[in-house]
Amino acid sequence: SANLDPIVEVAGDDNFGRKVIVFNACRMPPQHQLDHHKLLMYLKQTLDKYVESDYTLIYFHHGLTSENKPSLSWLRDAYREFDRKYKKNIKALYIVHPTMLIRTILILFKPLISFKFGRKLNYINYLSELEEIVKCDQLVIPNRVREYDDKIRLSLKPSVVPGPISPPRSPPLPFQQFGVPLSVLRHRAADSEGIPLVMRDTIGFLQENGLKTEGIFRRSANVSLVKDVKVKYNSGEEVSFSQLDDVHLAAVILKMFLRELPEPLLTYQLYNDISQAERIRNMLMSLPEENYASLRFLIQFLAQVSAESEVNKMTNANLAVVFGPNLLWGQDASMTLSAIGPINNFTRILIQSLADLKGTQKFQEHFKPPHITYIQYFHILSAVIFTCSRPVKATPRFTPFRKKVSVPVFKSSKTPMTVFLS
């Protein structure tokens, strides 16, 4: 499958909290070089865990030629092979740089396409139009596609040339909450621990109303409502999720807030060191105070969500798929399948390990020593999770019990790391 990886990519979330799957036609090899059945199986295997959530499909059509286009019989087989969840959970299909031929084919196929699916189909003529749906920086767009886009933009009259692919950021508003650094937000309606207003509001509502909601964080919300809530927060208006009474709206707003931070919650530095297990402990402990406080607040909540996974179907692994790309990304902002794997794995370990150690309420009542703060104890937990196998002491004064903890660090680990909290 290594040669097939560039054909399909998973690129984080779109502007409305839906997973983004990208298909690059220009990377399809010639028909005689490709086993189309294996391609079909590869696509299913790769996408299965992502299409459990609502998702957006972006299809870059440029580069499909008579040599590499699949046959109609293969397309028919593919349509049959992909089961209901693929068709049900796709919320939008964007065909970028459509030709007259593909428009004609889709008109001919119209009687076979359901009305519901037809409404999900959209044509995108220029890459700049994609910014309304997803930040183009996070897409790994093939050079051939970018060059073709430049070419057709240059052929237009100056009066109708679309704007730049990624427009510059506008200066923040006085009350703005989205797209603002955590270091600024800690002085802007945050609580005493520096937890941003949007995180407090959404997590508070979800703790009360969403823990038992099946598919929490997997479903999208009404697009216009998402926009309205974002505008209210950025204008300094109060947002009441109790009045809106929509669990999925609050979940989407939380993910959107994390995704729109100028630097990820877990920082660019940690992204660079994600594969170096021996440095993760140090990196976590060197996070800025406001990042640490927000991370602790979020992970405590996610542990509560996963504790109800029998009802809500959101296991640690499922939560990691949803939250990983919203907690960590590189400075170039692009997101690929090869990058998402380690990020999701790291996020899963973080949720799992803290959930194992703290057991939500048990953590607060039993594990945390009364004379240290939650921030200090989260540092200790991070040390327990990411240190080497030597014993770790939480604090010299805290010795009411001795607890042995086994933590699986990475898939490649043959044995779990054993540490002592004493």
Secondary structure, 3 states (H helix, E strand, C coil): CHHHHHHEEEEEECCCCCEEEEEEHHHCCCHHHCCHHHHHHHHHHHHCCCCCCCEEEEEECCCCCCCCCCCHHHHHHHHHHCCHHHHHHEEEEEEECCCHHHHHHHHHCHHHCCHHHHCCEEEECCHHHHHHCCCHHHCCCCHHHHHHHHHHHHCCCHHHCCCCCCCCCCCCCCCCCCCCCHHHHCCCCCCCCCCCHHHHHHHHHHHHHCCCCCCCCCCCCCHHHHHHHHHHHHHCCCCCHHHHCCHHHHHHHHHHHHHCCCCCCCHHHHHHCCCCHHHHHHHHHCCCHHHHHHHHHHHHHHHHHHHCHHHHCCCHHHHHHHHHHHHCCCCCCCCCHHHHHHHHHHHHHHHHHHHHHHCCHHHHHHHCCCCCCHHHHHHHHHHHHHCCCCCECCCCCCCCCCEEEEECCCCCCCCCEEEEEC
